Amino acid sequence: MSIDTLLRAQLTSAVDDTPVPPGLAQQAVTGGRRRRRRRNLAGAAALAAVAVVATSVVQLPGVGSLGRGGDVASGTSADLADGLAWARSLPQGMAPTLPFFGEGGLWSDGRMYDVPEAVNYAYPPRHVYHGWLVVTGHDDEQLALAVLGYDGSLRELPGGTFVEGVGDTRSAAVSADGMRVAFRDLVVDVDTLEWTRLPHQPDGAVGSDGYATEIRIVGFTDDGLVYQGAPFEEGFGSTWLLRDDGTTAPVEPPEDSHISDTDSADIAVRFDYDDDNTDTCMTTYRLSGTAWDEWRSDCMGESLDEALGVSPEAEWLLTDDLPRVWDIVDGRWRRLDMPVGVGPAQMDAQRGGAVWETDDKFLLAFADRWAGPTSPEPDFVQHVQVVRCSARTLSCERAGDEQVLPVVTTMWGTSQLAFAAPS
């Protein structure tokens, strides 16, 4: 089966009869139904895959899409120029602690490392033991995960290539100590490259109800790996915790809540809307062992359009309404020291882009232009300044030096500067 045929089959099976969810989603809120189901991940992954087939340009920073659906802005605009000018005016801060592909190679903690030609720049790197997790290969028959060492060496992880779709490479999770990588249905020891297969395997590629059934990696917690596997219902797997001793336990999130691709694996969120769609109430849960405890619940006093990501300790919520951020602990809006409009313009142009660096600080790249699916000039030079903002102090700064990047578009994405969310 060709990659095009497979991706379209996965899309059809994933999104049939799947409601558009509120918050933490690819789409804007479109109605006032209360407590709509949040578990749309199969559909979201398939939609991202179709973006590859339909547009030949995908740039989704982070592990999973962060931004709104629809077309990506392309070219230059006054809003983008204003945002970059503002970013350049900020005080100088330390370089990003998250690694990224930038000017000349891979940047990590302010230092640049050479990158072999086999590495695919369309996939942001992530810290692992003695190096970074990267994607190698430049077509659908070659994409694979590998560890790029500090010395420039590459060690490919077991499991073969990702001929079944681009989403697999983006769904990999890294343990906090960087020693383990979970992807597809495997957990690999980064040091020894020994691997184990996850329990609760699906019976086949497509279930009897016509929905795709496959393991989905959620992420690591202090207690083990959270993932979804059998049994499946309409393509959605049951949620499990794989402990370090090899035992598993069910950790299904509370009803109508959801663990997002862009958040920590031990955080679940539920959004409730009133009948008139004039107020949004957010309930946050924390996973303790195998039990979900309610953390905070407050109403925002207005209808939330899109939520982009919860901070690692579930204290802050990023939305598409920068410069405002939602204070989950105190249940109120706070305003960053950022001009109105410049943040959303950059996030619209890169379909997200904001990623949490620490418990209260996030990174957002400001550039003079971003590639889009209909861009008449897919290869160009990009000027980009990463900005770090603190939800606690409400201040922003330049994160390292400005980068000048030759952006190259391929069918798998572009080489624009992007960060992967820390696992």
C-alpha positions in Angstrom: 0.0 0.0 0.0 1.4 3.4 -0.9 2.0 6.1 1.7 -0.7 8.2 0.1 -3.3 5.5 0.2 -2.4 4.5 3.8 -2.6 8.0 5.2 -5.9 8.6 3.5 -7.3 5.3 4.9 -6.1 6.3 8.4 -7.7 9.7 8.1 -11.1 8.2 7.1 -11.1 5.6 9.9 -9.9 8.1 12.5 -12.3 11.0 12.0 -15.6 9.3 11.1 -18.2 10.3 13.7 -15.6 12.1 15.7 -16.8 15.4 17.2 -14.7 18.6 17.0 -13.3 19.1 20.5 -13.0 22.3 22.5 -9.7 23.6 23.8 -6.2 22.1 23.3 -7.4 21.4 19.8 -6.6 22.0 16.1 -9.9 23.9 15.5 -11.6 26.9 17.0 -14.6 26.3 19.2 -17.7 26.1 17.0 -20.6 25.6 19.4 -22.0 25.6 22.9 -22.4 21.9 23.6 -21.4 21.1 27.2 -18.6 18.7 28.0 -17.8 17.6 24.5 -15.5 14.6 24.3 -11.8 15.5 24.2 -10.3 12.3 22.8 -9.6 13.3 19.3 -6.0 12.2 19.0 -6.5 9.7 16.2 -8.2 12.3 14.1 -5.6 15.0 14.9 -2.7 12.7 13.9 -4.4 11.8 10.7 -5.1 15.4 9.9 -1.5 16.2 10.4 -0.6 13.3 8.1 -3.0 14.5 5.4 -1.3 17.9 5.6 1.8 16.2 4.4 0.1 14.7 1.4 -2.0 17.7 0.5 0.4 20.5 0.9 3.9 19.0 0.9 4.7 21.5 3.6 4.4 20.7 7.3 6.0 22.6 10.2 4.5 21.5 13.5 6.8 22.6 16.3 6.7 20.4 19.4 5.4 16.9 20.0 2.1 17.3 18.2 0.4 20.3 16.8 0.1 23.3 19.1 -1.8 25.8 17.0 -5.1 26.5 15.2 -6.3 24.6 12.2 -6.6 26.0 8.7 -4.0 27.5 6.4 -0.7 28.6 7.7 0.3 32.2 7.0 3.1 32.6 4.5 5.4 35.3 3.2 5.9 38.6 5.1 3.4 40.9 6.9 3.5 44.1 8.9 2.4 42.1 12.0 5.4 39.7 11.6 7.8 42.6 11.1 6.4 44.4 14.1 6.8 41.3 16.2 10.4 40.8 15.2 11.2 44.4 15.8 9.7 44.1 19.3 11.7 40.9 20.0 14.9 42.6 18.9 14.2 45.4 21.4 14.1 43.1 24.5 16.9 42.7 27.0 19.4 39.9 26.3 18.8 36.6 28.1 20.4 33.2 28.2 20.3 30.9 25.2 17.4 28.4 25.1 17.9 25.3 27.2 15.8 23.3 24.7 17.9 22.2 21.6 17.0 23.3 18.1 18.4 23.3 14.6 19.5 26.8 13.8 22.2 28.7 12.0 25.0 26.4 11.1 23.8 23.2 12.9 22.3 22.0 16.1 22.2 24.5 19.0 22.1 23.4 22.6 22.7 25.6 25.7 24.2 28.3 23.5 26.7 26.1 21.7 26.6 25.0 18.1 27.3 21.4 17.0 27.8 20.0 13.5 25.1 17.8 12.1 25.6 14.9 9.6 23.8 15.1 6.3 21.6 12.2 7.2 19.7 14.2 9.8 16.3 15.6 8.8 16.1 19.2 10.0 12.3 19.2 9.7 12.0 17.4 13.1 13.3 19.3 16.2 15.9 17.5 18.3 15.4 16.5 21.9 17.8 15.9 24.7 18.7 12.3 25.5 21.6 10.5 27.3 24.9 11.7 25.8 23.2 13.5 22.9 20.0 14.3 21.1 17.1 12.3 19.6 16.9 13.2 15.9 15.2 11.9 12.8 17.3 10.6 9.9 16.4 10.1 6.3 14.8 12.4 3.7 11.9 10.3 2.2 9.2 8.0 3.4 11.4 4.9 3.0 14.2 6.2 5.2 12.8 8.1 8.1 14.1 6.6 11.4 15.0 7.7 14.9 18.6 8.0 16.0 20.8 9.4 18.7 23.1 12.1 17.6 26.2 12.2 19.9 28.1 15.2 21.0 30.9 14.0 18.6 28.6 14.0 15.6 28.1 10.2 15.6 24.7 8.7 14.8 23.3 5.5 16.4 20.0 4.5 14.8 17.4 3.1 17.2 15.9 -0.3 16.6 12.5 -0.6 15.0 13.3 0.2 11.4 11.9 3.1 9.3 8.6 4.9 9.6 7.0 4.0 6.3 3.6 4.0 7.9 3.4 7.8 8.3 5.2 10.9 9.6 3.2 11.0 12.8 5.1 8.1 14.3 8.4 10.0 14.5 6.7 13.0 16.2 5.0 10.8 18.9 8.2 9.6 20.4 8.6 10.3 24.2 11.8 10.6 26.2 12.1 9.8 29.9 13.2 12.6 32.3 16.7 11.2 32.7 17.1 10.8 28.9 17.8 7.1 29.2 14.7 5.7 27.5 12.8 6.5 24.3 9.3 5.2 23.7 7.9 5.2 20.2 5.5 3.2 18.1 5.1 0.2 20.4 8.7 0.0 21.7 10.7 1.3 24.7 14.4 1.5 23.9 17.3 1.9 26.3 19.4 4.8 24.8 22.7 3.5 26.2 22.5 -0.2 25.2 19.8 0.1 22.4 18.1 -2.9 24.0 14.3 -2.7 23.5 11.1 -4.2 24.9 7.6 -4.3 23.2 4.7 -2.7 25.0 1.9 -4.8 26.4 -1.8 -4.4 25.2 -0.9 -4.7 21.5 -3.8 -4.3 19.1 -5.0 -7.4 17.2 -4.5 -5.8 13.8 -4.0 -2.5 11.9 -7.7 -1.9 11.6 -10.4 -3.0 14.0 -13.6 -4.8 13.2 -15.5 -1.5 13.5 -13.4 0.0 10.7 -11.3 2.3 12.9 -7.5 2.2 13.0 -6.1 0.6 16.2 -2.5 1.2 17.1 -0.4 1.9 20.2 -0.2 5.6 21.0 2.6 6.9 23.2 1.5 9.6 25.7 4.7 10.2 27.7 6.7 9.4 30.8 5.9 10.2 34.4 7.7 9.6 37.6 5.9 6.3 37.9 6.5 5.0 34.4 5.3 5.3 30.8 1.7 6.3 30.0 0.4 5.0 26.7 -2.8 3.9 25.0 -3.4 0.3 23.8 -5.9 -2.5 23.7 -8.8 -2.7 24.2 -9.9 -0.1 21.6 -13.2 1.6 21.1 -13.8 3.3 17.7 -10.0 3.7 17.3 -9.3 5.1 20.8 -7.2 3.0 23.0 -7.4 2.4 26.7 -4.9 4.3 28.8 -2.2 2.4 30.7 0.7 3.0 33.0 3.7 0.7 32.4 5.8 0.6 35.5 9.6 0.2 35.6 9.1 -3.4 36.9 7.2 -4.3 33.8 3.7 -4.4 35.3 0.8 -2.3 34.0 -2.2 -0.6 35.5 -5.2 1.3 33.9 -5.0 5.1 34.3 -8.0 6.2 32.1 -8.4 10.0 32.5 -11.6 11.3 34.2 -14.7 11.4 32.0 -14.5 13.9 29.1 -11.0 15.0 30.1 -7.9 14.5 27.9 -4.2 14.2 28.1 -2.8 16.4 25.4 0.1 15.7 23.1 1.6 19.0 24.1 1.3 18.6 27.9 2.9 16.4 30.6 1.7 12.8 30.7 0.5 13.2 34.3 -1.9 16.2 33.5 -5.4 15.8 32.2 -7.7 18.7 31.3 -11.5 19.1 30.8 -13.2 22.1 29.3 -16.9 22.8 29.9 -18.9 25.4 28.0 -22.2 27.0 29.0 -25.2 26.7 26.8 -24.7 30.1 25.3 -21.0 29.5 24.7 -20.2 32.7 26.8 -18.1 31.0 29.5 -15.5 28.3 29.6 -14.7 26.3 32.8 -11.4 24.4 33.0 -10.8 21.5 35.3 -7.3 20.1 35.7 -6.3 16.7 37.0 -2.9 15.4 38.2 -2.0 11.7 38.0 -0.7 10.4 41.3 0.4 6.7 40.9 -2.6 5.3 39.1 -5.2 7.8 40.5 -6.3 11.0 38.9 -6.8 13.8 41.5 -8.6 17.0 40.7 -6.1 19.8 40.9 -8.0 23.1 40.0 -11.4 24.0 38.6 -12.3 27.6 37.6 -14.4 29.5 35.1 -12.8 32.1 32.8 -15.7 34.5 32.5 -15.6 34.3 28.7 -15.6 31.7 25.9 -12.1 30.2 25.3 -11.2 30.0 21.7 -8.1 27.8 21.6 -5.8 26.5 24.4 -2.3 25.7 23.3 -0.6 24.0 26.2 -0.5 23.6 30.0 2.8 24.2 31.8 4.7 21.2 33.2 3.4 21.7 36.8 -0.2 22.6 35.6 0.1 26.2 36.9 -0.4 28.1 33.6 -2.3 27.7 30.4 -1.2 29.2 27.1 -4.0 30.2 24.7 -4.2 32.0 21.3 -5.0 35.2 23.3 -1.4 36.3 24.0 -0.3 38.5 25.7 -2.8 37.1 28.2 -2.1 33.7 30.0 -4.5 31.9 32.2 -3.3 31.4 35.8 -4.6 27.9 36.7 -3.7 28.2 40.4 -5.4 31.5 41.1 -8.1 31.1 38.4 -7.6 34.5 36.6 -6.1 36.0 33.5 -2.6 37.6 33.7 -1.1 39.9 31.0 2.5 39.6 29.7 4.5 42.7 29.0 4.0 42.1 25.2 2.3 44.3 22.6 -1.2 43.1 21.6 -1.2 41.2 18.4 2.5 40.3 17.9 2.3 37.0 19.7 -0.8 35.6 17.9 0.6 36.7 14.5 3.7 34.6 15.0 1.7 31.7 16.3 -0.7 31.8 13.4 2.2 31.9 11.0 3.9 28.8 12.4 0.7 26.9 13.6 1.7 27.2 17.2 5.4 27.5 18.0 5.1 28.3 21.7 6.6 25.6 23.9 7.2 25.5 27.7 10.9 25.6 28.6 10.4 25.4 32.4 7.5 25.4 34.9 6.7 29.0 34.2 8.7 30.1 31.1 7.9 29.5 27.5 9.8 30.0 24.2 8.3 31.6 21.1 10.2 32.3 17.9 9.6 35.7 16.2 10.6 35.8 12.5 10.1 38.1 9.5 8.5 35.4 7.5 7.3 31.7 7.8 6.7 29.2 5.1 3.1 28.2 4.3 1.4 25.5 2.3 0.8 27.9 -0.7 4.0 29.8 -0.4 5.3 30.7 -3.9 8.8 30.8 -2.5 9.4 27.7 -0.4 13.2 28.4 -0.1 14.2 31.7 1.5 16.3 33.4 4.2 14.6 33.8 7.5 15.6 36.2 10.4 14.4 34.8 13.7 14.7 35.8 17.3 13.6 33.4 20.0 11.8 35.1 22.9 11.5 33.8 26.4 8.5 34.9 28.5 7.7 34.2 32.2 4.1 33.7 33.2 5.3 34.4 36.8 7.0 37.7 36.3 5.1 38.6 33.1 8.3 39.8 31.5 10.0 38.7 28.2 13.6 38.7 27.0 15.7 37.6 24.0 16.6 33.9 24.4 20.1 33.9 22.8 21.2 35.6 19.7 19.3 36.2 16.5 19.5 33.5 13.9 19.7 33.9 10.1 18.5 30.7 8.5 18.3 29.4 4.9 14.9 27.8 5.0 14.4 24.7 2.7 11.1 23.1 2.1 10.7 19.3 1.6 7.6 17.1 1.6 8.3 16.3 5.3 8.4 19.9 6.5 10.8 22.9 6.5 14.0 23.6 8.2 12.6 26.6 10.0 13.7 27.0 13.6 11.4 25.0 15.9 11.5 23.4 19.3 10.2 20.0 20.5 8.4 20.1 23.8 10.4 18.5 26.6 9.1 15.0 27.3 
